[in-house]
Amino acid sequence: MSIRRPFNLNRRQVIRGILATTAFGVSSRLWTGCTPNTPSNPTSPASSTNSTSSTGSTGAVKQITMGFIYVGPKDDYGYNQAHALGKEGVAKLPWVKTVEQANVPETTEVQEAMRNMIEQDGCTVLFPTSFGYFDPHILKLAQEYPEVQFFHCGGLYEEGKHPKNVGSYYGYIDEAQYIAGIVAASTSKTGKLGFVAAKPIPQLIRNINSFTLGARSVNPKVTTQVIFTGDWSLPVKEAEAANSMIDQGVDVLTCHVDSPKVVMETAEKRGVFCSGYHANQANLAPKGYLTGAEWDWTNVYSKYAEMIRDGKTLMNGGIPHLVRGGLKDGFCKLSDYGQAVSEAAKKEAEAAKAKFMDGSMVIYKGEIKDNTGKTKIASAKEYKQQDPELEKMNWLVEGVIGSTSS
């Protein structure tokens, strides 16, 4: 499910994560820069002492069996579907075999699912994707199966506390939300945007703020109304929130809930625009869909597979335990523009995207005030994406109508 509790990252952990993100760029050779104790050539004699080769005596690549577990259905048009699409993508690699299980609750049932994948399916790599799987379930199984690698979306690996065969990955999807905000503001006729949100955790608040800052970069008078539903999957409340905001003049809706399906369909039914999240929801709103912030887990999972193929592991230091990345690292992407998006809007959006791709874009550059008028980032200050301060965000930017306590 969506990330449900804040990351309390210290600066050392973040720096390690920054280095790690280069691995998911265009070339996997960049991984050598973040593991100085691992030889750059994993097949050389020097590296054979601390890594397990994935090739046999004939040089053929051994098969890697990877397991994927989802808390909801694979066709939820949201968080679970995004990971399922990533699984389908990595399964196209000839040396990768995949197994998956959906609708697994965040209880001991996930332990049983992981155990079955290891013992019955022969999985040596697991991606249990829901946040609630991490503690205690993944941590417990990792101790039982020290040779199996467990990669979790969002959980924070703590060195010295957690098993060495556990890793964490997540992305700066608020970059895509910033661009989506530009498109939304450029398309809106009322200047009123709406955001249906689950819980006021830092990652979600960051999406609201980045969406709004993107919107106000093209129209400083735009506002974003926010309604928190209180949980990750509450379809009735999501529909009520969407309808309420439309009744108040909002003409572009977006969201951060597990399945955006209800919000997209409500917007289309009511004749307003919408912007997606997690996966592509364009077919749910063919007239009003503008764009969306999507995950690109195929890229991430494929890079992990390539490293494991080359003999790198969490245990031998070849794979970092904490990995983060954004648009230029291939962790996320923008949905295709819908039919309602003007050429001018596309031009503004593409200009911002180019800056993210070349690393010159800084979303949180002062002066930035919150929606109570208090300066949160001074004019001489800026926070880049990997800054730990952004992982603790608990305030809403100027232009957002709503409260984190709502």
matplotlib code that plots the C-alpha trace (Angstrom):
import matplotlib.pyplot as plt

x = [0.0, 1.0, 3.7, 2.1, 4.6, 7.4, 11.0, 13.3, 16.4, 19.7, 22.0, 24.5, 21.7, 20.5, 23.9, 24.3, 20.9, 21.9, 24.8, 22.7, 20.2, 22.7, 22.4, 18.9, 20.1, 20.9, 23.9, 24.2, 27.9, 27.4, 26.7, 30.4, 30.6, 28.5, 30.1, 33.9, 34.7, 33.2, 35.5, 34.1, 34.3, 32.1, 33.4, 37.1, 39.1, 39.4, 35.6, 34.9, 35.8, 32.9, 30.2, 28.2, 28.6, 25.3, 27.0, 27.8, 30.9, 29.6, 29.1, 25.3, 23.3, 21.6, 17.9, 16.8, 13.4, 11.8, 8.6, 6.1, 3.4, 0.6, -1.8, -4.6, -5.8, -3.4, -6.0, -6.7, -5.6, -3.2, -0.4, -0.7, -1.2, 1.9, 4.0, 2.3, 3.2, 6.8, 6.7, 5.5, 8.3, 11.2, 9.7, 10.6, 14.3, 15.3, 17.1, 14.3, 11.4, 8.6, 5.9, 3.3, 0.4, -2.2, -4.7, -2.3, -3.1, -0.5, -0.7, 1.1, -0.5, 2.3, 4.8, 3.2, 3.1, 6.8, 7.7, 5.8, 7.5, 10.9, 10.3, 7.9, 8.8, 12.5, 12.5, 15.8, 14.6, 11.4, 9.5, 6.7, 5.5, 3.0, 4.4, 2.8, 4.7, 8.1, 7.9, 7.7, 7.0, 9.9, 12.3, 11.3, 11.5, 14.8, 16.3, 14.9, 16.2, 19.6, 20.4, 17.2, 17.2, 14.1, 13.5, 10.8, 9.1, 9.4, 10.6, 13.7, 16.7, 18.7, 22.3, 23.2, 19.5, 18.0, 19.2, 21.8, 19.6, 16.9, 16.9, 14.6, 13.7, 11.4, 11.1, 10.6, 7.3, 6.6, 8.7, 6.0, 3.3, 5.0, 4.8, 1.2, 0.4, 1.7, -0.6, -3.6, -3.1, -2.7, -5.9, -8.1, -10.7, -11.6, -8.2, -9.4, -7.7, -8.7, -6.6, -8.2, -5.7, -5.6, -3.4, -1.2, 2.2, 5.3, 5.4, 1.7, 2.1, 5.1, 3.0, 0.3, 2.9, 4.9, 1.6, 0.6, 4.1, 4.1, 0.6, 1.5, 4.7, 2.4, -0.5, 0.3, -3.4, -4.2, -5.4, -5.5, -8.2, -7.3, -9.6, -8.2, -10.3, -8.4, -7.3, -5.8, -8.8, -12.2, -14.1, -17.2, -15.3, -13.2, -16.3, -17.8, -14.6, -14.4, -18.1, -17.8, -14.9, -16.5, -19.6, -17.3, -15.9, -12.9, -12.4, -9.2, -9.0, -6.0, -5.3, -3.0, -4.9, -4.3, -6.7, -7.4, -10.2, -13.1, -11.7, -11.0, -14.4, -16.2, -14.3, -15.2, -18.8, -19.1, -17.4, -14.2, -10.5, -8.4, -4.7, -3.7, -1.4, 0.5, -0.4, -2.1, -5.8, -6.4, -9.0, -11.1, -11.5, -11.0, -12.3, -10.9, -7.6, -4.8, -1.7, -0.5, 2.4, 3.3, 5.8, 8.2, 8.9, 9.9, 13.1, 13.9, 13.2, 15.2, 18.2, 18.0, 17.9, 20.9, 23.0, 22.0, 22.8, 26.3, 26.8, 26.0, 23.9, 22.8, 24.9, 28.2, 27.8, 27.2, 23.6, 23.0, 20.4, 18.8, 17.9, 16.0, 15.5, 13.3, 12.5, 16.1, 16.8, 13.8, 11.8, 8.8, 7.4, 4.6, 1.5, 0.9, -1.0, -4.7, -6.7, -7.7, -4.0, -3.1, 0.2, 1.1, 0.6, 2.7, 5.5, 5.5, 5.4, 8.2, 10.4, 10.1, 10.7, 13.9, 15.2, 14.4, 16.2, 19.3, 19.3, 18.8, 15.3, 14.9, 11.3, 11.8, 13.8, 13.0, 11.2, 8.4, 5.6, 3.1, -0.7, -0.8, 1.7, 4.7, 8.0, 9.2, 12.1, 14.0, 14.9, 18.5, 17.8, 16.9, 16.2, 17.1, 15.1, 17.4, 17.5, 16.3, 14.2, 11.8, 11.3, 9.8, 7.4, 4.4, 3.2, 1.2, 2.4, 0.8, -2.1, -3.3, -6.8, -7.0, -5.1, -3.0, -5.3, -8.5]
y = [0.0, 3.6, 4.7, 5.0, 6.4, 9.0, 8.1, 9.4, 9.6, 10.8, 12.6, 9.7, 7.3, 9.8, 10.4, 6.6, 6.6, 9.5, 7.5, 4.5, 6.2, 6.5, 2.8, 3.2, 5.6, 4.7, 2.4, -0.1, 0.4, 3.4, 1.0, 0.6, 4.2, 3.4, 0.2, 1.1, -2.2, -4.2, -4.7, -3.0, -6.3, -8.8, -11.7, -11.0, -13.3, -10.4, -10.3, -14.0, -14.2, -12.1, -12.6, -15.5, -15.8, -16.1, -17.9, -21.6, -23.2, -22.8, -19.1, -19.3, -17.0, -18.9, -18.3, -15.8, -16.5, -13.4, -13.2, -10.3, -9.8, -7.2, -6.2, -5.6, -6.7, -6.4, -4.4, -1.7, 1.1, 2.2, 1.2, -2.6, -2.4, -0.3, -3.0, -5.8, -4.0, -3.8, -7.5, -8.1, -5.9, -7.7, -11.1, -10.3, -10.7, -14.2, -15.2, -14.1, -16.2, -14.5, -15.6, -13.4, -13.3, -10.6, -9.7, -10.7, -8.8, -7.1, -10.0, -13.3, -14.3, -12.5, -14.5, -17.7, -16.3, -15.5, -18.8, -20.7, -18.7, -19.5, -23.2, -24.2, -21.8, -21.5, -17.7, -16.2, -12.6, -11.2, -7.9, -7.8, -4.3, -3.1, -0.9, -3.0, -6.0, -4.7, -4.8, -7.5, -9.8, -9.2, -8.7, -12.0, -14.0, -12.4, -13.9, -17.3, -17.2, -15.3, -16.3, -14.8, -11.1, -9.1, -5.7, -3.5, -0.4, 2.3, 0.6, 2.2, -0.1, 0.7, -0.5, -2.6, -3.1, -4.9, -8.1, -7.5, -9.3, -6.6, -3.5, -0.5, 1.4, 4.3, 7.2, 11.0, 10.8, 14.3, 15.4, 14.1, 15.6, 19.0, 18.7, 17.4, 20.6, 22.7, 20.9, 21.2, 25.0, 25.5, 23.7, 24.8, 27.5, 28.2, 28.2, 25.8, 22.4, 19.5, 16.8, 13.7, 12.5, 9.5, 10.4, 13.4, 11.7, 13.4, 11.6, 12.4, 16.0, 16.4, 15.3, 17.9, 20.6, 19.8, 19.6, 23.0, 24.6, 23.3, 24.8, 28.1, 28.3, 29.1, 30.7, 32.2, 32.6, 28.9, 27.1, 23.4, 22.3, 19.1, 16.7, 13.8, 10.7, 9.1, 5.8, 4.4, 2.7, 4.2, 4.5, 6.0, 8.8, 9.3, 9.8, 12.2, 14.3, 14.5, 15.5, 18.0, 19.8, 19.8, 21.4, 24.2, 25.0, 22.7, 21.7, 19.5, 16.6, 14.5, 12.2, 10.1, 7.0, 3.4, 3.2, 6.5, 4.7, 6.3, 9.8, 9.5, 8.1, 10.7, 13.5, 12.2, 11.7, 15.2, 16.7, 18.0, 17.3, 14.8, 13.9, 10.4, 8.7, 5.4, 4.1, 5.3, 5.8, 7.5, 4.9, 5.7, 9.3, 9.5, 13.1, 14.7, 12.9, 15.4, 13.4, 11.6, 10.7, 7.1, 4.7, 2.9, -0.2, -2.2, -0.1, -0.5, -4.2, -4.8, -3.0, -5.1, -8.2, -7.2, -6.6, -9.9, -11.6, -10.1, -11.5, -8.5, -8.8, -6.9, -9.2, -8.7, -4.9, -4.9, -3.6, -0.7, -1.2, 2.2, 3.4, 6.4, 8.1, 10.4, 11.0, 11.1, 7.8, 6.1, 5.5, 7.4, 8.9, 11.2, 9.7, 10.7, 14.0, 13.7, 15.3, 18.3, 19.4, 22.4, 22.8, 25.7, 23.5, 20.7, 23.1, 24.4, 20.8, 19.6, 22.5, 21.6, 17.9, 18.8, 20.5, 17.5, 15.3, 17.4, 17.9, 21.7, 21.8, 22.5, 22.4, 23.6, 26.8, 29.7, 31.8, 29.4, 30.0, 27.6, 28.2, 30.1, 32.7, 31.4, 31.3, 27.6, 28.0, 31.3, 33.1, 32.1, 28.4, 25.4, 21.8, 19.3, 16.1, 14.0, 16.4, 14.7, 17.7, 16.9, 13.4, 15.1, 17.5, 18.3, 21.6, 22.7, 25.3, 28.6, 28.1, 24.9, 25.1, 22.6, 21.4, 18.3, 17.8, 17.7]
z = [0.0, 0.0, 2.4, 5.8, 8.2, 8.0, 7.2, 10.0, 7.8, 9.1, 6.8, 6.5, 5.4, 2.8, 1.4, 0.9, -0.8, -3.1, -4.3, -4.8, -7.1, -9.9, -10.3, -11.8, -14.5, -18.0, -17.2, -14.4, -14.4, -12.2, -9.3, -8.8, -7.6, -4.5, -3.4, -3.1, -1.4, -4.3, -7.3, -10.5, -12.4, -10.6, -12.6, -11.9, -9.6, -7.1, -6.7, -6.6, -2.9, -1.7, -4.3, -5.7, -9.4, -11.4, -14.3, -14.5, -15.9, -19.5, -19.0, -19.2, -16.8, -14.1, -13.6, -10.9, -9.3, -8.0, -5.9, -5.8, -3.2, -3.2, -0.6, -3.1, -6.5, -9.5, -11.5, -8.9, -11.3, -8.5, -6.2, -6.6, -10.4, -10.7, -9.0, -11.0, -14.2, -12.9, -12.3, -15.9, -17.2, -15.4, -16.3, -19.9, -19.0, -20.2, -17.0, -14.7, -13.5, -11.5, -9.2, -7.6, -5.1, -4.7, -2.0, 0.8, 4.1, 6.3, 8.8, 9.3, 6.0, 4.2, 6.2, 4.9, 1.3, 1.5, 3.0, 0.3, -2.4, -1.0, -0.2, -3.0, -5.8, -5.2, -4.9, -3.8, -4.3, -2.8, -3.3, -0.7, -1.7, 0.9, 3.7, 6.5, 5.4, 6.6, 10.4, 11.7, 8.8, 6.4, 9.2, 10.7, 7.5, 6.6, 9.8, 9.0, 5.4, 5.4, 1.9, 0.4, -0.4, 0.7, -1.1, 0.4, -1.1, 1.5, 4.6, 6.1, 6.5, 9.6, 9.6, 12.7, 13.5, 10.5, 8.8, 6.0, 3.5, 3.7, 1.3, 0.8, -2.4, -3.0, -5.4, -5.7, -7.5, -6.4, -9.4, -11.7, -9.4, -9.9, -13.7, -13.3, -11.3, -14.2, -16.6, -14.2, -13.7, -17.4, -18.1, -15.2, -16.0, -12.4, -10.9, -8.3, -8.1, -5.8, -4.0, -2.4, 0.1, 2.5, 5.5, 6.3, 6.2, 4.9, 1.5, 0.8, 2.0, -0.2, -3.2, -2.4, -2.0, -5.1, -7.2, -5.9, -6.4, -10.0, -10.5, -9.0, -11.1, -14.1, -12.3, -8.8, -8.0, -8.3, -5.2, -4.2, -1.9, 0.1, 1.8, 3.8, 3.9, 6.8, 5.2, 2.0, 0.5, 1.3, -2.0, -0.5, 1.2, -1.8, -4.0, -1.3, -1.2, -5.0, -5.4, -2.6, -4.2, -7.6, -6.1, -4.8, -8.2, -8.4, -12.1, -11.8, -9.4, -8.4, -5.5, -3.3, -2.3, -3.1, -6.0, -7.9, -9.8, -7.9, -8.1, -11.9, -12.6, -10.5, -12.2, -15.7, -14.7, -13.4, -16.5, -14.8, -15.5, -13.6, -13.1, -12.2, -9.7, -9.2, -12.7, -15.9, -15.5, -18.9, -20.0, -16.9, -18.0, -21.8, -22.0, -18.9, -18.1, -18.4, -17.3, -14.2, -11.9, -12.5, -11.0, -13.4, -11.4, -14.5, -14.7, -11.0, -10.8, -14.0, -12.5, -9.4, -11.6, -13.6, -10.4, -8.9, -12.2, -12.0, -8.5, -6.5, -3.3, -0.3, 1.8, 0.0, -0.3, -4.1, -3.7, -1.4, 1.4, 0.8, -2.7, -3.8, -7.2, -9.3, -13.0, -14.3, -12.4, -13.9, -10.7, -12.0, -15.2, -16.5, -18.1, -21.7, -22.2, -22.7, -25.5, -23.3, -22.8, -24.9, -26.8, -24.5, -21.4, -22.9, -23.6, -20.0, -18.7, -21.0, -20.0, -16.3, -17.1, -18.9, -15.8, -13.6, -16.1, -16.2, -12.4, -12.4, -11.0, -7.3, -6.2, -2.6, -3.1, -0.9, -0.1, 0.5, 3.0, 4.4, 4.1, 7.4, 6.1, 8.0, 6.1, 6.0, 3.6, 3.7, 0.5, 0.7, 1.4, -0.8, -0.2, -3.0, -3.4, -1.3, 1.7, 4.9, 5.8, 3.0, 4.5, 7.6, 5.9, 8.0, 6.6, 3.5, 1.1, 0.4, -1.9, -0.3, 1.3, 4.1, 7.1, 8.0, 10.9, 8.8]

ax = plt.figure().add_subplot(projection="3d")
ax.plot(x, y, z, "-o")
ax.set_aspect("equal")
plt.show()
